[in-house]
Amino acid sequence: MTIVDIILAILLPPLCVFLKKGAGKDFVISLLLTFLLFWIGGIIHAFWLLSKKQ
């Protein structure tokens, strides 16, 4: 996880997920969490995905 990833995960969580995982189910989940849970859900989801081992 780089500093750019951290900044993107905080400011634009769906973009961070898209750049790391592509346009799949993780991206859709991040979009929904970002808009439905007022940004905090998207941030948590993005950090969770970034911290997972690949």
LORO-134970 format. One record per residue: residue in one letter; x, y, z of N, C-alpha, C, O in turn. Coordinates in steps of 0.1 Angstrom, whole numbers, plus 2048, in hexadecimal, padded with zeros to 3 digits. Atoms other than C-alpha are relative to their C-alpha. Layout:
! residues N
r code=a&nc1=X&nc2=Y&nc3=Z&cac1=X&cac2=Y&cac3=Z&cc1=X&cc2=Y&cc3=Z&oc1=X&oc2=Y&oc3=Z
...
//
This chain:
! residues 54
r code=m&nc1=809&nc2=7F4&nc3=800&cac1=800&cac2=800&cac3=800&cc1=809&cc2=80C&cc3=800&oc1=811&oc2=80E&oc3=809
r code=t&nc1=7F8&nc2=7F4&nc3=801&cac1=810&cac2=821&cac3=7F5&cc1=7F8&cc2=80C&cc3=805&oc1=7EC&oc2=80B&oc3=808
r code=i&nc1=807&nc2=7F4&nc3=7FC&cac1=808&cac2=844&cac3=7FF&cc1=7F6&cc2=805&cc3=7F6&oc1=7EC&oc2=80B&oc3=7FA
r code=v&nc1=80A&nc2=7FC&nc3=80B&cac1=7F6&cac2=84A&cac3=7DE&cc1=7F3&cc2=7F7&cc3=802&oc1=7E8&oc2=7FC&oc3=801
r code=d&nc1=80B&nc2=808&nc3=7FD&cac1=7E0&cac2=82C&cac3=7E6&cc1=7F8&cc2=805&cc3=80C&oc1=7EB&oc2=805&oc3=80C
r code=i&nc1=806&nc2=7FB&nc3=7F4&cac1=7D8&cac2=83A&cac3=808&cc1=7F8&cc2=80C&cc3=7FE&oc1=7EC&oc2=80E&oc3=802
r code=i&nc1=807&nc2=7F4&nc3=803&cac1=7CF&cac2=85C&cac3=7FB&cc1=7F4&cc2=7FE&cc3=7F7&oc1=7E9&oc2=803&oc3=7FA
r code=l&nc1=80B&nc2=803&nc3=808&cac1=7B9&cac2=84E&cac3=7E0&cc1=7F5&cc2=7F8&cc3=807&oc1=7E9&oc2=7FB&oc3=805
r code=a&nc1=80A&nc2=807&nc3=7F8&cac1=7A8&cac2=837&cac3=7F9&cc1=7F8&cc2=809&cc3=808&oc1=7EC&oc2=806&oc3=80B
r code=i&nc1=807&nc2=7F6&nc3=7F8&cac1=79F&cac2=855&cac3=80E&cc1=7F7&cc2=809&cc3=7F7&oc1=7EC&oc2=80C&oc3=7FB
r code=l&nc1=807&nc2=7F6&nc3=808&cac1=795&cac2=86D&cac3=7F3&cc1=7F6&cc2=7FA&cc3=7F6&oc1=7EB&oc2=7FF&oc3=7F4
r code=l&nc1=808&nc2=806&nc3=80B&cac1=787&cac2=857&cac3=7D7&cc1=801&cc2=7F1&cc3=801&oc1=807&oc2=7EA&oc3=7F9
r code=p&nc1=7FF&nc2=80F&nc3=7FE&cac1=782&cac2=833&cac3=7E4&cc1=7FC&cc2=7F8&cc3=7F4&oc1=803&oc2=7EE&oc3=7F1
r code=p&nc1=803&nc2=809&nc3=80B&cac1=771&cac2=825&cac3=7C5&cc1=80B&cc2=801&cc3=7F5&oc1=80E&oc2=7F7&oc3=7EF
r code=l&nc1=7F5&nc2=7FF&nc3=809&cac1=78E&cac2=832&cac3=7AF&cc1=80B&cc2=7F8&cc3=804&oc1=812&oc2=7F1&oc3=7FC
r code=c&nc1=7F5&nc2=808&nc3=7FA&cac1=7A7&cac2=822&cac3=7C6&cc1=7FD&cc2=7F1&cc3=7FD&oc1=806&oc2=7E9&oc3=7F9
r code=v&nc1=804&nc2=80F&nc3=802&cac1=794&cac2=800&cac3=7C4&cc1=801&cc2=7FD&cc3=7F1&oc1=806&oc2=7F2&oc3=7EE
r code=f&nc1=7FF&nc2=802&nc3=80F&cac1=791&cac2=804&cac3=79E&cc1=80E&cc2=7FE&cc3=7FB&oc1=811&oc2=7F5&oc3=7F3
r code=l&nc1=7F2&nc2=801&nc3=804&cac1=7B6&cac2=809&cac3=79A&cc1=807&cc2=7F4&cc3=805&oc1=810&oc2=7EE&oc3=7FE
r code=k&nc1=7FA&nc2=80C&nc3=7FA&cac1=7BF&cac2=7EC&cac3=7B0&cc1=7FA&cc2=7F3&cc3=7FB&oc1=801&oc2=7E9&oc3=7F9
r code=k&nc1=807&nc2=80D&nc3=803&cac1=7A4&cac2=7D2&cac3=7A7&cc1=7F9&cc2=800&cc3=7F2&oc1=7F6&oc2=7F5&oc3=7EE
r code=g&nc1=807&nc2=7FF&nc3=80D&cac1=794&cac2=7DE&cac3=786&cc1=7F1&cc2=802&cc3=802&oc1=7ED&oc2=804&oc3=80E
r code=a&nc1=80E&nc2=7FD&nc3=800&cac1=770&cac2=7E2&cac3=77E&cc1=7F8&cc2=7F3&cc3=802&oc1=7F1&oc2=7EE&oc3=7F9
r code=g&nc1=807&nc2=80C&nc3=7FC&cac1=761&cac2=7C4&cac3=790&cc1=7F7&cc2=802&cc3=80C&oc1=7F2&oc2=80D&oc3=80E
r code=k&nc1=809&nc2=800&nc3=7F5&cac1=74C&cac2=7BC&cac3=7AE&cc1=805&cc2=809&cc3=80B&oc1=7FE&oc2=810&oc3=812
r code=d&nc1=7FB&nc2=7F7&nc3=7F5&cac1=764&cac2=7CE&cac3=7C6&cc1=7FE&cc2=80E&cc3=7FD&oc1=7FC&oc2=816&oc3=806
r code=f&nc1=802&nc2=7F2&nc3=804&cac1=761&cac2=7EE&cac3=7B2&cc1=7F1&cc2=804&cc3=803&oc1=7EE&oc2=80F&oc3=808
r code=v&nc1=80E&nc2=7FD&nc3=7FE&cac1=73B&cac2=7EC&cac3=7B3&cc1=7FC&cc2=801&cc3=80F&oc1=7F5&oc2=80A&oc3=814
r code=i&nc1=802&nc2=7FF&nc3=7F1&cac1=73B&cac2=7E5&cac3=7D9&cc1=805&cc2=80D&cc3=805&oc1=7FF&oc2=813&oc3=80E
r code=s&nc1=7FA&nc2=7F4&nc3=7FC&cac1=752&cac2=802&cac3=7DE&cc1=7F7&cc2=80C&cc3=7FD&oc1=7F6&oc2=815&oc3=805
r code=l&nc1=809&nc2=7F5&nc3=804&cac1=73B&cac2=819&cac3=7CB&cc1=7F4&cc2=801&cc3=808&oc1=7F0&oc2=80C&oc3=80D
r code=l&nc1=80D&nc2=801&nc3=7F8&cac1=71C&cac2=80E&cac3=7DE&cc1=803&cc2=804&cc3=80E&oc1=7FC&oc2=80C&oc3=814
r code=l&nc1=7FD&nc2=7FC&nc3=7F2&cac1=72D&cac2=811&cac3=800&cc1=804&cc2=80F&cc3=801&oc1=801&oc2=815&oc3=80B
r code=t&nc1=7FD&nc2=7F2&nc3=800&cac1=73B&cac2=833&cac3=7F7&cc1=7F4&cc2=809&cc3=800&oc1=7F3&oc2=813&oc3=807
r code=f&nc1=80B&nc2=7F7&nc3=801&cac1=71A&cac2=842&cac3=7ED&cc1=7F5&cc2=7FD&cc3=80B&oc1=7EE&oc2=806&oc3=80F
r code=l&nc1=80B&nc2=804&nc3=7F7&cac1=703&cac2=82F&cac3=805&cc1=804&cc2=803&cc3=80F&oc1=7FB&oc2=806&oc3=817
r code=l&nc1=7FC&nc2=7FE&nc3=7F2&cac1=718&cac2=832&cac3=825&cc1=808&cc2=80D&cc3=802&oc1=810&oc2=80E&oc3=80B
r code=f&nc1=7FA&nc2=7F3&nc3=7FF&cac1=724&cac2=856&cac3=81F&cc1=80F&cc2=800&cc3=801&oc1=815&oc2=805&oc3=80A
r code=w&nc1=7F1&nc2=800&nc3=802&cac1=748&cac2=84F&cac3=814&cc1=808&cc2=7F7&cc3=80A&oc1=811&oc2=7F1&oc3=806
r code=i&nc1=7F8&nc2=807&nc3=7F6&cac1=753&cac2=83E&cac3=834&cc1=800&cc2=7F1&cc3=7FC&oc1=80B&oc2=7EA&oc3=7FE
r code=g&nc1=800&nc2=80E&nc3=805&cac1=748&cac2=81B&cac3=827&cc1=809&cc2=7FD&cc3=7F5&oc1=810&oc2=7F3&oc3=7F5
r code=g&nc1=7F7&nc2=802&nc3=80B&cac1=75B&cac2=820&cac3=807&cc1=80F&cc2=801&cc3=804&oc1=817&oc2=7F9&oc3=7FF
r code=i&nc1=7F2&nc2=7FE&nc3=7FB&cac1=77B&cac2=82B&cac3=81A&cc1=804&cc2=7F3&cc3=807&oc1=80F&oc2=7EE&oc3=805
r code=i&nc1=7FD&nc2=80D&nc3=7F8&cac1=779&cac2=80C&cac3=831&cc1=802&cc2=7F5&cc3=7F6&oc1=80B&oc2=7ED&oc3=7F7
r code=h&nc1=7FF&nc2=80B&nc3=80A&cac1=773&cac2=7F5&cac3=813&cc1=80D&cc2=801&cc3=7F8&oc1=814&oc2=7F7&oc3=7F6
r code=a&nc1=7F4&nc2=7FE&nc3=808&cac1=790&cac2=804&cac3=7FF&cc1=80C&cc2=7FC&cc3=809&oc1=815&oc2=7F6&oc3=804
r code=f&nc1=7F5&nc2=804&nc3=7F7&cac1=7A8&cac2=801&cac3=81D&cc1=800&cc2=7F1&cc3=802&oc1=80B&oc2=7EB&oc3=803
r code=w&nc1=801&nc2=80F&nc3=7FE&cac1=79C&cac2=7DD&cac3=823&cc1=806&cc2=7F9&cc3=7F3&oc1=80E&oc2=7EF&oc3=7F5
r code=l&nc1=7FB&nc2=806&nc3=80C&cac1=7A3&cac2=7D4&cac3=7FE&cc1=80F&cc2=803&cc3=7FF&oc1=817&oc2=7FA&oc3=7FA
r code=l&nc1=7F2&nc2=7FD&nc3=801&cac1=7C5&cac2=7E5&cac3=7FF&cc1=809&cc2=7F8&cc3=80A&oc1=814&oc2=7F5&oc3=807
r code=s&nc1=7F8&nc2=807&nc3=7F6&cac1=7D0&cac2=7D3&cac3=81E&cc1=800&cc2=7F1&cc3=7FE&oc1=808&oc2=7EA&oc3=804
r code=k&nc1=800&nc2=80F&nc3=802&cac1=7C6&cac2=7B0&cac3=812&cc1=80C&cc2=7FC&cc3=7F8&oc1=811&oc2=803&oc3=7EF
r code=k&nc1=7F5&nc2=805&nc3=808&cac1=7E2&cac2=79B&cac3=805&cc1=7FB&cc2=7FB&cc3=7F3&oc1=7F0&oc2=7F6&oc3=7F2
r code=q&nc1=805&nc2=804&nc3=80D&cac1=7DF&cac2=794&cac3=7E0&cc1=804&cc2=7F2&cc3=7FC&oc1=801&oc2=7EE&oc3=7F1
//
